[in-house]
Amino acid sequence: MGASASAPQIFVAVLGASNYTFACATPRQTLDDWVDALVRASSTSMVCPV
């Protein structure tokens, strides 16, 4: 890693007893990064509306 690089932050979402797991890397741990990761997780087949 260069002087301006930083380690990625890993976001993991797990859906209860279904064994579905979603993970992605984000550049920081800001609210914007967390919301973006949550939106990405909910737009996958991991989450289905009831």
C-alpha positions as CSV (number, residue, x, y, z in Angstrom):
1,M,0.0,0.0,0.0
2,G,1.2,3.5,-0.8
3,A,1.3,6.4,1.5
4,S,-2.2,7.6,0.6
5,A,-3.8,4.1,0.6
6,S,-5.7,2.8,3.5
7,A,-7.1,-0.6,4.4
8,P,-10.6,-1.4,3.1
9,Q,-13.4,-1.7,5.6
10,I,-15.5,-4.9,5.3
11,F,-19.3,-4.7,5.6
12,V,-21.1,-8.1,6.3
13,A,-24.8,-8.7,6.5
14,V,-26.3,-12.0,7.5
15,L,-29.9,-13.0,7.1
16,G,-30.9,-15.0,10.1
17,A,-31.4,-18.8,9.8
18,S,-31.2,-18.8,6.0
19,N,-27.4,-19.0,5.7
20,Y,-27.4,-16.0,3.3
21,T,-24.4,-13.8,3.8
22,F,-23.5,-10.6,1.9
23,A,-20.1,-8.9,2.2
24,C,-18.5,-5.9,0.4
25,A,-15.6,-3.6,0.9
26,T,-16.0,0.1,1.6
27,P,-13.3,2.8,1.7
28,R,-14.3,4.1,5.1
29,Q,-16.7,3.6,8.0
30,T,-18.8,6.6,7.4
31,L,-22.6,6.7,7.5
32,D,-22.7,7.1,3.7
33,D,-20.6,4.1,3.2
34,W,-22.7,2.0,5.6
35,V,-26.0,3.1,4.0
36,D,-24.6,2.3,0.5
37,A,-23.5,-1.2,1.7
38,L,-26.9,-1.8,3.2
39,V,-28.7,-0.7,0.0
40,R,-26.4,-3.0,-2.0
41,A,-27.1,-5.9,0.4
42,S,-30.9,-5.4,0.2
43,S,-30.8,-5.2,-3.6
44,T,-29.3,-8.6,-3.9
45,S,-31.4,-11.8,-3.8
46,M,-30.4,-12.1,-0.1
47,V,-33.4,-10.1,0.9
48,C,-36.9,-10.6,-0.4
49,P,-40.0,-8.6,0.6
50,V,-42.7,-10.3,2.6
